[in-house]
Amino acid sequence: MTFNSVNLQFKTVSDFAAWLALMARPSWVRGSTYHNTYRPTEAQWRGKASMESMQATYVGKGWTSGPHLYIALHSPNPADDGIWAMTPPTVPGTHAGGCNPVRFGVEVVGDFQNKAPSAAQQQLLIDALTALHRWAHIGPDLNAHRDCMSDRTCPGDAFYALKPQLQQRLAQALTTDRLKARQIPGPPNTPPRYCSEQAADFYAARGGLVFCGYPLADEFHDAQLNCDVFPCQRVCIKESAAYGVEQALLKEEAIPRGWLS
């Protein structure tokens, strides 16, 4: 019996989003379910060794998959912190009974019965969920383990009490951390191209877009963004509440990072 896992670590949300962008979006998912591990706690977390230990436990139960993500912070060795992927999010996992066929399973490492996750743990959870939901093209549908299985106390009383806030924060993140790109048709029989909304408006106001056959080919400094605006076919800009304005070359950076939908 084969267990479906990758057990990969991502130190940044950008790295996690870039990995997601390499895979086909799932059609089965409508939301996520959040959990706490209870054991291991933050102090017991050992990164890949913990992932492999939990996988062995799941295999012993006869499972062929596990939760999709583990959010780990405050472990004894900071090198073990980050977003950990167990079962690939392209397929359903095993984590919350009847919710398994339609929800990603996201574990936060720790015991949150009497204490809530730290602000940093909550933020990393929201950041990971935002990347996951944007990649899957789903809305801010988030519930907790005990909503799926009434006999469970997971994710702990202190963590469960935060559910309305977490739902609101995810909805806000999916609204404000948005791609600022526009699809621009090229000449006949050529594929469409993308550029930032700001750059598209800037060039259109000055005579058009180079790749549509217009003569304007200069680069300009955008005072509002405080950066140079390159020709549209090269640049894509994303605005996010967390990171402000990010600029990336389309082919080399924006596409691998999953900015284009």
C-alpha positions as CSV (number, residue, x, y, z in Angstrom):
1,M,0.0,0.0,0.0
2,T,1.6,3.3,-1.2
3,F,1.3,6.4,0.9
4,N,1.0,9.6,-1.2
5,S,3.4,12.1,0.2
6,V,6.2,14.5,-0.8
7,N,7.4,15.8,2.7
8,L,8.8,19.0,1.3
9,Q,9.8,22.2,3.2
10,F,9.2,25.7,2.0
11,K,11.0,28.5,4.0
12,T,9.0,31.3,2.4
13,V,5.5,31.7,1.1
14,S,6.9,32.8,-2.3
15,D,8.7,29.4,-2.6
16,F,5.5,27.6,-1.7
17,A,3.5,29.6,-4.3
18,A,6.1,28.9,-6.9
19,W,5.9,25.1,-6.2
20,L,2.1,25.3,-6.5
21,A,2.3,27.0,-9.8
22,L,4.1,24.0,-11.3
23,M,1.0,21.8,-10.7
24,A,-2.4,21.5,-12.3
25,R,-5.2,23.1,-10.3
26,P,-7.6,20.7,-8.6
27,S,-11.2,20.5,-9.4
28,W,-12.3,18.7,-6.3
29,V,-11.7,21.3,-3.6
30,R,-13.9,24.0,-2.3
31,G,-12.1,25.1,0.9
32,S,-9.7,24.2,3.7
33,T,-9.9,22.7,7.2
34,Y,-7.5,23.9,9.9
35,H,-6.1,21.7,12.7
36,N,-3.6,21.6,15.5
37,T,-1.2,18.7,15.7
38,Y,-1.5,18.5,19.6
39,R,1.6,16.3,19.4
40,P,4.2,17.1,18.3
41,T,4.3,20.5,20.0
42,E,6.5,23.3,18.8
43,A,9.2,22.2,21.2
44,Q,9.0,18.6,19.9
45,W,9.1,19.6,16.2
46,R,12.1,18.2,14.3
47,G,11.2,19.1,10.7
48,K,11.5,16.2,8.2
49,A,12.0,13.7,11.0
50,S,8.6,14.7,12.5
51,M,7.0,14.6,9.0
52,E,8.3,11.0,8.5
53,S,7.2,10.0,12.0
54,M,3.7,11.2,11.4
55,Q,3.6,9.5,8.1
56,A,4.6,6.2,9.7
57,T,1.7,6.7,12.2
58,Y,-0.7,7.3,9.3
59,V,0.5,4.2,7.5
60,G,0.0,2.2,10.6
61,K,-3.6,3.3,10.6
62,G,-4.0,2.1,7.1
63,W,-4.2,5.5,5.5
64,T,-2.9,6.2,2.0
65,S,-2.6,9.9,2.4
66,G,-2.4,12.6,5.2
67,P,-3.0,16.3,5.6
68,H,-1.7,18.6,2.9
69,L,0.2,21.2,4.9
70,Y,2.0,21.6,8.3
71,I,2.7,25.2,9.5
72,A,5.7,25.1,11.8
73,L,7.1,28.0,13.9
74,H,9.0,28.3,17.2
75,S,10.7,24.9,16.9
76,P,14.0,24.4,18.8
77,N,15.9,24.6,15.5
78,P,14.7,27.5,13.3
79,A,15.9,25.6,10.2
80,D,12.9,23.2,10.8
81,D,10.4,26.1,10.6
82,G,8.3,26.9,7.6
83,I,5.5,25.4,5.4
84,W,5.7,21.7,5.1
85,A,3.8,19.7,2.5
86,M,2.8,16.1,3.1
87,T,0.1,14.9,0.6
88,P,0.2,17.0,-2.6
89,P,-2.7,19.4,-2.8
90,T,-3.6,18.1,-6.3
91,V,-5.4,15.2,-4.6
92,P,-7.7,14.8,-1.6
93,G,-5.9,14.0,1.7
94,T,-6.9,12.3,4.9
95,H,-7.4,14.7,7.9
96,A,-11.1,15.4,8.7
97,G,-13.5,12.6,8.0
98,G,-16.3,13.7,5.7
99,C,-14.5,16.9,4.8
100,N,-11.7,15.0,3.1
101,P,-13.1,14.9,-0.4
102,V,-13.6,18.7,-0.7
103,R,-11.1,20.4,1.6
104,F,-7.4,20.9,2.0
105,G,-6.1,19.8,5.4
106,V,-3.8,22.3,7.1
107,E,-2.1,21.5,10.4
108,V,-0.5,24.1,12.7
109,V,2.1,22.5,14.9
110,G,1.3,22.9,18.5
111,D,-1.3,22.3,21.3
112,F,-3.8,25.2,21.3
113,Q,-6.3,24.0,23.8
114,N,-5.5,26.6,26.5
115,K,-3.3,29.0,24.5
116,A,-3.8,30.5,21.0
117,P,-1.2,30.3,18.3
118,S,1.2,33.2,18.3
119,A,0.6,36.2,16.0
120,A,3.4,34.8,13.8
121,Q,1.9,31.4,13.6
122,Q,-1.5,32.9,12.7
123,Q,0.0,35.0,10.0
124,L,1.9,32.1,8.4
125,L,-1.3,30.1,8.4
126,I,-3.1,32.9,6.6
127,D,-0.3,33.5,4.1
128,A,-0.1,29.7,3.3
129,L,-3.9,29.5,2.9
130,T,-4.0,32.6,0.7
131,A,-1.4,31.1,-1.6
132,L,-3.2,27.7,-1.6
133,H,-6.7,29.2,-2.3
134,R,-5.5,31.6,-4.9
135,W,-3.7,28.7,-6.8
136,A,-6.9,26.5,-6.5
137,H,-9.1,29.4,-7.6
138,I,-11.4,29.0,-4.6
139,G,-12.8,31.6,-2.1
140,P,-12.2,32.1,1.6
141,D,-14.0,28.9,2.7
142,L,-12.3,27.9,6.0
143,N,-13.6,25.6,8.8
144,A,-12.1,23.6,11.6
145,H,-11.6,19.9,12.3
146,R,-14.4,19.8,14.8
147,D,-16.8,21.2,12.3
148,C,-16.3,18.1,10.2
149,M,-16.2,15.6,13.0
150,S,-18.3,16.5,16.1
151,D,-16.5,14.2,18.4
152,R,-13.2,16.0,18.0
153,T,-11.7,18.9,20.1
154,C,-9.2,19.8,17.4
155,P,-8.0,22.5,16.8
156,G,-8.2,23.2,20.6
157,D,-10.6,25.7,22.3
158,A,-8.2,28.7,22.1
159,F,-7.6,28.2,18.4
160,Y,-11.2,27.4,17.6
161,A,-12.3,30.7,19.1
162,L,-10.2,32.5,16.5
163,K,-12.2,30.9,13.6
164,P,-14.3,34.0,12.8
165,Q,-11.1,36.2,12.7
166,L,-9.2,33.7,10.6
167,Q,-12.1,33.5,8.1
168,Q,-12.2,37.3,7.9
169,R,-8.5,37.6,7.5
170,L,-8.4,35.0,4.7
171,A,-11.2,36.8,2.9
172,Q,-9.4,40.1,3.2
173,A,-6.1,38.6,2.1
174,L,-7.7,37.1,-1.0
175,T,-9.2,40.5,-1.8
176,T,-6.3,42.8,-1.1
177,D,-3.3,40.5,-2.0
178,R,-4.3,40.5,-5.6
179,L,-2.6,40.3,-9.0
180,K,-2.4,43.7,-10.7
181,A,-2.1,42.5,-14.3
182,R,-4.0,42.9,-17.5
183,Q,-4.2,40.7,-20.5
184,I,-3.4,42.6,-23.7
185,P,-4.1,41.1,-27.1
186,G,-1.1,41.1,-29.5
187,P,-1.1,41.4,-33.3
188,P,-3.3,38.9,-35.2
189,N,-2.4,35.2,-34.8
190,T,-0.2,35.9,-31.7
191,P,-1.0,34.8,-28.1
192,P,-2.1,37.5,-25.6
193,R,0.4,39.1,-23.4
194,Y,0.3,40.4,-19.8
195,C,1.6,43.5,-18.1
196,S,0.8,45.5,-15.0
197,E,-2.4,47.6,-15.0
198,Q,-0.3,50.7,-14.2
199,A,2.0,50.1,-17.1
200,A,-0.8,49.3,-19.5
201,D,-2.6,52.5,-18.6
202,F,0.6,54.5,-18.8
203,Y,1.5,53.3,-22.3
204,A,-2.1,53.5,-23.6
205,A,-2.2,57.1,-22.6
206,R,0.9,57.8,-24.6
207,G,0.1,56.2,-27.8
208,G,-0.2,52.4,-27.3
209,L,1.8,49.3,-26.6
210,V,5.0,48.3,-28.4
211,F,4.1,44.7,-29.0
212,C,0.8,45.8,-30.6
213,G,2.9,47.6,-33.3
214,Y,3.0,51.1,-31.7
215,P,6.3,53.0,-31.9
216,L,6.6,53.9,-28.2
217,A,9.5,51.8,-26.8
218,D,11.0,53.9,-24.1
219,E,11.1,53.1,-20.4
220,F,9.6,55.6,-18.0
221,H,9.9,56.3,-14.3
222,D,6.6,55.9,-12.4
223,A,6.6,58.3,-9.5
224,Q,3.6,56.6,-7.8
225,L,5.4,53.2,-7.7
226,N,8.8,54.8,-7.4
227,C,10.3,52.4,-9.9
228,D,11.1,52.2,-13.6
229,V,8.2,50.8,-15.8
230,F,9.6,48.5,-18.4
231,P,7.8,47.7,-21.7
232,C,4.6,45.8,-21.0
233,Q,5.6,42.5,-22.4
234,R,8.4,42.3,-19.9
235,V,6.9,43.3,-16.5
236,C,4.2,42.3,-14.2
237,I,3.4,44.0,-10.9
238,K,1.5,42.6,-7.9
239,E,0.2,44.5,-5.0
240,S,-0.3,42.9,-1.6
241,A,-1.2,44.1,1.8
242,A,1.6,42.1,3.3
243,Y,4.5,43.0,0.9
244,G,3.4,46.2,-0.9
245,V,4.3,46.5,-4.5
246,E,6.4,43.6,-6.1
247,Q,7.7,43.8,-9.6
248,A,8.9,40.8,-11.6
249,L,9.9,40.0,-15.2
250,L,7.1,38.1,-16.7
251,K,8.8,35.1,-18.2
252,E,11.6,34.7,-15.7
253,E,9.8,35.4,-12.5
254,A,6.1,36.2,-12.6
255,I,4.9,33.0,-14.3
256,P,7.0,30.6,-12.2
257,R,5.7,32.4,-9.0
258,G,2.2,31.7,-10.1
259,W,1.1,35.3,-10.4
260,L,-1.0,34.9,-13.6
261,S,-4.3,33.2,-13.4
